[in-house]
């Protein structure tokens, strides 16, 4: 028979993403949690979670159960607090943010929600790669994601909203001999030391671009932390390619001829969460923070 313990174990597993973390949250042994999930699946007659090598994934039955489980747990909470108790604070708005979004933009989003105090929903930001954010969104572990858009994702009335479109450039130290140029030829960078941004969405395309032009630079650093990569550029340790919004103090963005890639950043909302997003005031915040600088 299905009971609340099963649902709480299931929700903890969905929210934490692992049996170990969920067991710690519930203060039970991991075998106890595994047994509870097995009991849940037997009671339902369906598998709700697929255990993959490095992650957990909800099945179709699991996604359907998740909607009901959250509603049931919410009603249990109301019953426990009693009709005369003070209303519980609303759950935080869970926003996923692509890792390559400029830190000043992420900070701007967080600051505007913090400054609003009780007048706006609490915000929880989760950073990740595009594929990871989209998976979490599909599993209802995020309410919305701010990420790169691909192909014809925008344009539909109910589709993702594009909030930022920008090009890529060479990011040079401000004191670099080429920093004052309007544009550069790829061949002019043949002798430069490069900083490789592993978070770059077009890393493979960038590699092919330089290789096709016979530019095979020395790489002084490869890393996924954009702030660190840009700090190294500012220090004079090398140059890199990046969206123009990532240019940091001490660096200069210069157009690279033929390197005409662009990226679009947009908001994608989980199914059934449009009312939550509208009530939170998230879209006006994003439009203000991601607006191109004059």
MORAPE-V253474 format. One line per field, one symbol per residue. burial: # if it has 9 or more other ideal C-beta (glycine too) atoms within 8 Angstrom, else .. A space follows every 50 residues. Layout:
BEGIN
burial=???
END
This chain:
BEGIN
burial=.....############.#.###.##...#.###.##.###.##...##. .....####.###.###.##.##..###..............######## ##..##.###.##..#....#.#.##.#.#..#####.###########. ..##.....#.###.#########.#.##....#.#..##..#####.## .##..#..###.#.#.#.###.#..#.#######..########.###.. ######..#.#.########..#..##..####.###.##....
END
